[in-house]
Amino acid sequence: MKMRTLSRIGIALAIAVILIVTVKVVSDQDGTVVCEGRYNYVAETSPSFASSSGYIVEADEGMEFLILDITIANDGDRIIHTNPLLTVWTASCGGVDYGYSEESYIHPGYRLEDVQKGATATSALVFEVPEGLGASDFDIHAELKVVGGKAVFVRDASLRASRSPVRGTV
């Protein structure tokens, strides 16, 4: 129960960041917002992981975690945010879409960063999915949320994606 409270605090902080970023994008846009980025990822499933503070986080009964270690490259003129409320990631399997879990905020690989033009960044996201599915069973999609414009964000298998050195899967 304590971890859920910490996750809710993280969500509240993420919403505050979104409001600030939205105001910034709206105030400096010239009618068209174009964010061009690439991503790649390494995915694995696990019944649990060690949080950034060492606490073991276990999936709910009948579920397991799909953990994505993500690399993002910014090829556009605007900042790409690793905040999962701005860059929305979806894991799809069998016609069902799964959104990221709030446990993402306590995963040791999670990073909240602004990826500047020409830069790359890494982060991790956690999805709670039905037990028994493998990481390769999921189609992963990313969509950039930008105000009043077009977002282009594609998977690039040549981009190096690797597991976080601080992972803690148990």
C-alpha positions in Angstrom: 0.0 0.0 0.0 2.9 2.3 0.8 4.3 1.9 -2.7 1.0 2.8 -4.3 1.0 6.1 -2.3 4.5 6.9 -3.6 3.3 6.1 -7.1 0.4 8.5 -6.8 2.8 11.2 -5.7 4.9 10.5 -8.8 1.8 10.8 -11.0 0.9 14.1 -9.4 4.4 15.4 -10.1 4.2 14.1 -13.7 0.9 16.0 -14.2 2.5 19.2 -12.9 5.3 18.8 -15.4 2.8 18.3 -18.2 1.0 21.5 -17.4 4.2 23.4 -17.4 5.4 21.9 -20.7 2.0 22.4 -22.3 2.0 26.1 -21.4 5.5 26.4 -22.8 4.7 24.6 -26.1 1.5 26.7 -26.6 3.3 29.9 -25.9 6.1 29.4 -28.4 4.4 27.6 -31.2 4.0 29.2 -34.6 1.0 27.2 -35.6 2.9 24.0 -36.4 4.7 21.8 -34.0 6.9 19.1 -35.6 8.8 16.6 -33.3 10.8 14.1 -35.2 12.3 11.3 -33.2 13.3 7.7 -33.3 13.3 5.0 -30.7 14.3 1.5 -30.0 13.9 -0.8 -27.0 14.8 -4.1 -25.4 11.8 -5.8 -23.8 11.6 -8.6 -21.2 8.9 -10.1 -18.9 9.3 -10.7 -15.2 7.1 -11.4 -12.2 8.9 -8.7 -10.2 11.7 -6.2 -10.2 13.7 -4.3 -7.6 12.7 -0.6 -7.3 15.3 2.2 -7.3 15.2 2.0 -3.5 15.7 -1.8 -3.4 12.1 -2.6 -2.6 10.9 -5.7 -4.5 7.8 -4.9 -6.6 5.7 -7.9 -7.5 3.0 -8.0 -10.2 -0.6 -8.6 -9.2 -1.8 -12.2 -9.2 -2.1 -13.6 -12.7 0.0 -10.8 -14.1 3.6 -10.1 -14.8 5.7 -7.1 -15.8 6.7 -6.2 -19.4 9.8 -4.0 -18.9 11.0 -1.8 -21.7 14.4 -0.3 -21.7 14.0 2.5 -24.2 16.5 4.6 -26.2 15.1 7.8 -27.8 16.9 10.0 -30.4 15.7 13.5 -31.2 16.1 14.4 -34.9 13.7 17.4 -34.8 13.8 21.0 -33.7 11.6 20.6 -30.6 12.3 18.8 -27.3 11.1 15.2 -26.9 10.1 14.4 -23.3 10.6 11.0 -21.8 7.6 11.7 -19.5 5.2 8.8 -20.4 2.3 11.2 -20.2 3.8 13.2 -23.1 5.3 10.3 -25.1 2.6 7.7 -24.7 3.8 4.1 -25.0 1.4 1.2 -25.7 2.0 -2.5 -25.6 -0.5 -4.4 -27.8 -1.2 -8.2 -27.8 -4.2 -10.1 -29.2 -6.1 -6.9 -29.9 -5.7 -5.6 -26.4 -3.7 -2.4 -25.6 -1.8 -2.0 -22.4 -0.7 1.3 -21.0 2.3 1.8 -18.8 2.0 1.0 -15.1 2.5 3.6 -12.4 5.3 1.2 -11.1 7.3 2.7 -14.0 8.1 5.7 -11.7 10.0 3.5 -9.2 11.8 1.3 -11.7 15.6 2.0 -11.5 15.8 2.7 -15.2 13.1 5.3 -15.3 14.4 8.7 -16.3 12.4 11.9 -16.7 14.4 13.9 -19.3 14.1 16.5 -22.0 15.8 15.1 -25.1 17.3 18.1 -27.0 17.8 18.3 -30.7 20.5 15.8 -31.9 20.6 14.1 -28.5 19.6 10.7 -27.2 18.3 9.5 -23.9 17.4 6.3 -22.2 14.5 5.4 -19.9 12.5 2.4 -18.8 8.8 1.7 -18.6 6.9 -1.0 -16.9 3.6 -2.5 -18.1 1.5 -5.0 -16.1 0.3 -7.7 -18.6 -1.2 -11.2 -18.3 1.1 -13.9 -17.1 2.5 -16.3 -19.6 3.1 -14.0 -22.6 6.6 -13.4 -23.8 8.1 -10.0 -24.6 8.1 -10.8 -28.3 4.3 -11.3 -28.2 3.8 -7.6 -27.9 3.7 -4.8 -30.5 5.1 -1.6 -29.0 4.0 1.8 -30.2 4.9 5.3 -29.2 3.0 8.5 -29.9 4.1 12.0 -29.1 1.5 14.3 -27.6 2.1 17.8 -28.8 -0.3 20.7 -28.7 -1.6 22.0 -32.1 0.7 20.1 -34.4 2.0 17.0 -36.0 4.2 14.4 -34.2 6.5 12.0 -36.1 8.1 9.2 -33.9 9.3 5.9 -35.4 11.1 2.8 -34.3 14.7 2.5 -35.6 16.2 -0.9 -35.1 19.7 0.5 -35.8 19.4 2.7 -32.7 21.3 1.0 -29.9 18.9 -0.1 -27.1 20.2 -1.9 -24.1 19.2 -3.0 -20.6 19.7 -0.5 -17.9 22.9 -1.2 -15.9 20.9 -0.6 -12.7 18.1 -3.1 -13.4 17.0 -5.3 -10.6 14.9 -8.1 -12.0 14.5 -10.9 -9.5 
